[in-house]
Amino acid sequence: MPKNAMSDALSKRIAEQQANSIDTSYDEMFGLRHNDEKIVLLDVSLLCPHPGDPFRYYSDAKLRELAESINKVGLLEPVIVRPKGDGKYKILSGKNRTNAVRKNGEQAIRAIVKDVDDFKAVMIITEANLKHREKLNPSEKGFAYRLQLEAVSKQGARNDLTSVEFQQKLGRKFVAEINEVKDNEIQWYIRLTYLIPELLELVDEGEIPIMAAYQIFYLDTESPNKVLRYLEETKTKLNIKLAQKIRGDFSENTPVSAEKIEKCAEYLNRKEPKTVSFKISHDKLRQISDEIPADKLEELFLEFLAERFPAS
């Protein structure tokens, strides 16, 4: 089957399983629209976080601000939950709103109950936060995109596709479309999630550029720890050029050491010798001698300079 046909088949399979028509929007596909759905009151003690939710809880200050807002104007947007099976509910969207309601001492919360499958659950969790959070850390984006890609890959898995790699490529394209970003951006952020936690935290703090961290992904499994130790001990900033140099010099089968990283840093920091170039017309040279071969002129000139200005 040609690749274009396989791509169409996978996209059609996903769309058919998640929507009633090809005109259905992503919000409708993932169950994010709920204008016509019934809002119920649930005991907040019955709500718990959904496992695998990649988004961080609000800071104390931000949660306090949200709680004060809810106390003044009420909960404008109901939370979305999924039945857990034991009379309790997993929160798909609104864990911070739930905590704010608890902080206010309220016993009940407005909620929409969605009995959805794992695919839609993942999409609701990630879509709502990716769209509506004002600021997300790179790690949050990365884990959200990774969850979406894994969910889409499971939904679109087919036995007649020729390779897992090609399926993942189609999955990345689908995830990029629903988030309105480029395919390679999905790949960059997802690969961040495979970094060691300490390096990923530095990325979130803005200490390491995303594209510098992306280069470290390609090293062998032990090297990221060595890179981290080098950065901590030398107080060096890992910029994109240094990360690219490290990646270029050390493949997955070549371990990194502090000494080797230092050499990479020294190479990038070296000062290139200044070069001087000028021209002398042949007419002026012929005034001295017209018997000197052209290929000997430079050699003789350098010899003259060496004699005239000997090195100290």
C-alpha positions as CSV (number, residue, x, y, z in Angstrom):
1,M,0.0,0.0,0.0
2,P,1.5,3.4,-0.9
3,K,2.4,5.7,1.9
4,N,-0.1,8.4,1.0
5,A,-2.8,5.7,1.1
6,M,-1.6,4.5,4.5
7,S,-1.7,8.0,5.8
8,D,-5.2,8.5,4.6
9,A,-6.3,5.2,6.1
10,L,-4.9,6.0,9.5
11,S,-6.4,9.5,9.6
12,K,-9.7,8.1,8.5
13,R,-9.6,5.3,11.1
14,I,-9.0,7.8,13.9
15,A,-11.6,10.2,12.6
16,E,-14.3,7.5,12.3
17,Q,-13.7,6.2,15.8
18,Q,-13.8,9.6,17.4
19,A,-16.4,11.5,15.4
20,N,-19.8,11.1,13.8
21,S,-18.9,13.1,10.7
22,I,-15.7,14.4,9.1
23,D,-16.8,18.0,9.9
24,T,-16.6,17.4,13.7
25,S,-14.2,19.7,15.4
26,Y,-11.4,18.5,17.7
27,D,-13.3,20.0,20.7
28,E,-16.3,17.9,19.8
29,M,-14.1,14.8,19.0
30,F,-12.5,14.9,22.4
31,G,-15.6,15.8,24.3
32,L,-14.5,19.3,25.3
33,R,-17.7,21.0,24.3
34,H,-20.4,20.7,26.9
35,N,-22.9,23.5,26.4
36,D,-25.8,21.0,26.1
37,E,-24.5,18.5,28.7
38,K,-26.0,18.2,32.2
39,I,-24.1,19.8,35.0
40,V,-24.4,18.0,38.3
41,L,-23.3,18.7,41.9
42,L,-20.8,16.2,43.2
43,D,-19.3,15.9,46.7
44,V,-15.7,17.2,46.3
45,S,-14.5,14.3,48.5
46,L,-15.4,11.9,45.6
47,L,-13.0,13.6,43.2
48,C,-9.4,12.5,42.8
49,P,-6.6,13.3,40.2
50,H,-6.4,11.3,37.1
51,P,-3.3,9.1,37.0
52,G,-0.8,10.3,34.4
53,D,-2.0,13.9,34.4
54,P,1.2,15.7,33.4
55,F,0.3,19.1,34.5
56,R,1.6,20.7,37.8
57,Y,-0.6,21.9,40.5
58,Y,-0.9,25.7,41.0
59,S,1.5,27.3,43.5
60,D,0.0,28.3,46.9
61,A,-0.3,31.9,45.8
62,K,-2.0,31.1,42.5
63,L,-4.4,28.7,44.2
64,R,-5.3,31.3,46.8
65,E,-6.0,33.8,44.1
66,L,-8.2,31.2,42.3
67,A,-10.0,30.4,45.5
68,E,-10.7,34.0,46.2
69,S,-12.1,34.5,42.7
70,I,-14.4,31.5,43.0
71,N,-15.5,32.7,46.4
72,K,-16.6,36.0,44.9
73,V,-18.1,35.0,41.5
74,G,-18.6,31.3,41.8
75,L,-17.2,28.5,39.7
76,L,-17.9,29.7,36.2
77,E,-16.5,26.6,34.4
78,P,-17.6,23.2,35.7
79,V,-14.9,20.5,36.1
80,I,-15.0,17.5,33.9
81,V,-14.7,14.1,35.6
82,R,-14.8,10.4,34.6
83,P,-16.4,7.6,36.7
84,K,-13.8,5.7,38.6
85,G,-16.0,2.6,39.1
86,D,-16.2,2.7,42.9
87,G,-18.5,5.6,43.3
88,K,-15.7,8.1,42.9
89,Y,-14.5,10.2,39.9
90,K,-11.2,10.9,38.2
91,I,-10.7,14.6,37.3
92,L,-10.1,15.1,33.6
93,S,-10.2,18.9,33.7
94,G,-10.2,21.1,36.7
95,K,-8.0,19.7,39.5
96,N,-6.9,23.2,40.5
97,R,-10.5,24.4,40.6
98,T,-11.3,21.4,42.7
99,N,-8.6,22.3,45.2
100,A,-9.7,25.9,45.2
101,V,-13.2,24.8,46.1
102,R,-11.9,22.6,48.8
103,K,-9.8,25.5,50.1
104,N,-13.0,27.6,50.4
105,G,-14.5,24.9,52.5
106,E,-17.2,24.0,50.0
107,Q,-18.6,20.5,50.1
108,A,-20.0,20.3,46.5
109,I,-18.7,21.3,43.1
110,R,-20.3,21.8,39.7
111,A,-19.2,19.0,37.4
112,I,-19.9,17.3,34.0
113,V,-19.6,13.5,34.1
114,K,-18.2,11.9,31.0
115,D,-18.0,8.1,30.7
116,V,-15.3,8.1,28.1
117,D,-12.6,5.6,27.0
118,D,-8.9,6.0,27.7
119,F,-8.3,7.8,24.4
120,K,-10.8,10.6,25.0
121,A,-9.8,10.8,28.6
122,V,-6.2,11.6,27.6
123,M,-7.3,14.1,25.0
124,I,-9.6,15.9,27.5
125,I,-6.9,16.1,30.1
126,T,-4.2,17.4,27.7
127,E,-6.4,19.5,25.3
128,A,-8.0,21.5,28.1
129,N,-4.7,22.4,29.7
130,L,-2.7,23.0,26.5
131,K,-5.4,25.4,25.3
132,H,-6.3,27.3,28.4
133,R,-3.2,27.4,30.7
134,E,-1.6,30.8,30.4
135,K,1.9,29.4,30.9
136,L,3.2,25.9,30.6
137,N,6.6,24.5,31.4
138,P,8.5,22.7,28.6
139,S,8.2,19.5,30.6
140,E,4.4,19.9,30.9
141,K,4.1,20.4,27.1
142,G,6.4,17.5,26.5
143,F,4.5,15.0,28.6
144,A,1.2,16.2,27.3
145,Y,2.3,15.7,23.7
146,R,3.7,12.4,24.6
147,L,0.4,11.2,26.1
148,Q,-1.4,12.4,23.1
149,L,0.9,10.6,20.7
150,E,0.7,7.4,22.7
151,A,-3.1,7.6,22.7
152,V,-3.3,8.4,19.0
153,S,-0.9,5.6,18.1
154,K,-3.0,3.1,20.0
155,Q,-6.1,4.3,18.3
156,G,-4.6,4.3,14.9
157,A,-2.6,1.1,15.1
158,R,-3.0,-1.1,12.0
159,N,-1.4,-4.4,11.0
160,D,-1.1,-3.4,7.4
161,L,1.1,-0.4,8.0
162,T,4.7,-1.2,7.2
163,S,6.6,0.2,10.2
164,V,6.1,1.5,13.7
165,E,8.3,4.5,12.8
166,F,5.9,5.5,10.0
167,Q,2.9,5.1,12.3
168,Q,4.6,7.4,14.9
169,K,5.3,10.0,12.1
170,L,1.6,10.0,11.3
171,G,0.7,10.3,14.9
172,R,3.0,13.3,15.3
173,K,1.3,14.9,12.4
174,F,-2.1,14.4,14.0
175,V,-0.9,15.7,17.4
176,A,0.6,18.7,15.7
177,E,-2.6,19.5,13.9
178,I,-4.8,19.4,17.0
179,N,-2.4,21.7,18.8
180,E,-1.8,23.9,15.8
181,V,2.0,23.6,15.9
182,K,4.6,22.1,13.6
183,D,5.5,18.4,13.5
184,N,9.1,19.0,14.6
185,E,8.0,21.0,17.6
186,I,6.1,17.9,18.9
187,Q,9.2,15.9,18.5
188,W,11.4,18.4,20.3
189,Y,9.2,18.6,23.3
190,I,8.5,14.8,23.6
191,R,12.2,14.1,23.6
192,L,12.7,16.4,26.5
193,T,10.6,14.0,28.6
194,Y,13.4,11.3,28.3
195,L,16.0,13.5,29.9
196,I,17.0,12.9,33.5
197,P,14.7,14.9,35.9
198,E,17.5,17.2,37.0
199,L,18.3,18.4,33.5
200,L,14.6,18.7,32.7
201,E,14.1,20.9,35.8
202,L,16.9,23.2,34.5
203,V,15.0,23.4,31.2
204,D,11.8,24.4,33.0
205,E,13.7,27.0,35.0
206,G,15.1,28.5,31.8
207,E,18.7,27.6,32.6
208,I,19.0,25.3,29.6
209,P,17.5,26.2,26.2
210,I,15.1,23.7,24.8
211,M,17.2,23.1,21.7
212,A,20.3,22.5,23.8
213,A,18.5,19.9,25.9
214,Y,17.2,18.3,22.7
215,Q,20.8,17.6,21.6
216,I,21.6,15.8,24.9
217,F,18.8,13.3,24.1
218,Y,21.0,11.7,21.5
219,L,23.8,10.8,23.9
220,D,24.3,7.4,25.6
221,T,22.3,6.7,28.8
222,E,25.1,7.6,31.2
223,S,26.2,10.8,29.5
224,P,23.4,13.1,30.7
225,N,24.4,12.5,34.3
226,K,28.0,13.4,33.4
227,V,26.9,16.6,31.6
228,L,24.8,17.6,34.6
229,R,27.8,17.0,37.0
230,Y,30.1,19.1,34.7
231,L,27.6,21.9,34.7
232,E,27.2,21.9,38.4
233,E,30.9,21.7,39.2
234,T,32.1,24.3,36.7
235,K,29.0,26.6,36.8
236,T,28.9,26.4,33.0
237,K,25.8,27.3,31.1
238,L,24.8,24.7,28.5
239,N,24.1,26.7,25.4
240,I,23.0,25.4,22.1
241,K,26.5,25.6,20.5
242,L,28.1,23.6,23.3
243,A,25.3,21.0,23.3
244,Q,25.7,20.6,19.5
245,K,29.4,20.2,19.8
246,I,29.0,17.5,22.5
247,R,26.4,15.7,20.4
248,G,28.6,15.9,17.3
249,D,31.7,14.6,19.0
250,F,30.0,11.8,21.0
251,S,27.6,9.3,19.6
252,E,25.4,6.9,21.5
253,N,28.3,4.5,21.7
254,T,30.9,7.0,22.8
255,P,30.6,7.9,26.5
256,V,31.1,11.5,27.6
257,S,33.5,12.6,30.4
258,A,34.1,15.9,32.1
259,E,37.5,16.2,30.4
260,K,35.9,15.7,27.0
261,I,33.2,18.2,27.7
262,E,35.9,20.7,28.8
263,K,37.7,20.2,25.5
264,C,34.5,20.9,23.6
265,A,34.0,24.1,25.7
266,E,37.7,25.2,25.1
267,Y,37.3,24.5,21.3
268,L,34.2,26.8,21.2
269,N,35.9,29.5,23.3
270,R,39.2,29.6,21.4
271,K,40.1,32.8,19.6
272,E,40.7,32.4,15.9
273,P,44.0,34.0,14.8
274,K,43.5,37.2,12.9
275,T,44.3,36.9,9.2
276,V,45.6,39.8,7.1
277,S,45.3,39.9,3.4
278,F,46.3,42.6,0.9
279,K,47.3,42.9,-2.7
280,I,50.5,44.1,-4.4
281,S,50.2,44.9,-8.1
282,H,52.5,43.1,-10.5
283,D,53.5,46.4,-12.0
284,K,55.1,47.5,-8.8
285,L,56.8,44.1,-8.4
286,R,58.2,44.3,-11.9
287,Q,59.8,47.6,-11.0
288,I,62.0,45.6,-8.7
289,S,62.5,42.6,-10.9
290,D,60.6,41.0,-13.8
291,E,62.5,37.8,-13.5
292,I,60.9,36.5,-10.3
293,P,58.4,33.6,-11.0
294,A,54.9,34.4,-9.8
295,D,54.8,31.3,-7.6
296,K,57.9,32.5,-5.7
297,L,56.7,36.0,-4.9
298,E,54.8,35.0,-1.7
299,E,57.7,32.9,-0.4
300,L,60.2,35.6,-1.0
301,F,57.9,38.2,0.6
302,L,57.4,36.1,3.8
303,E,61.2,35.5,4.0
304,F,61.7,39.3,3.8
305,L,59.2,39.9,6.6
306,A,60.8,37.3,8.8
307,E,64.2,38.9,8.4
308,R,62.9,42.4,8.9
309,F,60.7,41.6,11.9
310,P,62.3,38.6,13.7
311,A,60.1,36.9,16.4
312,S,61.1,38.0,19.9
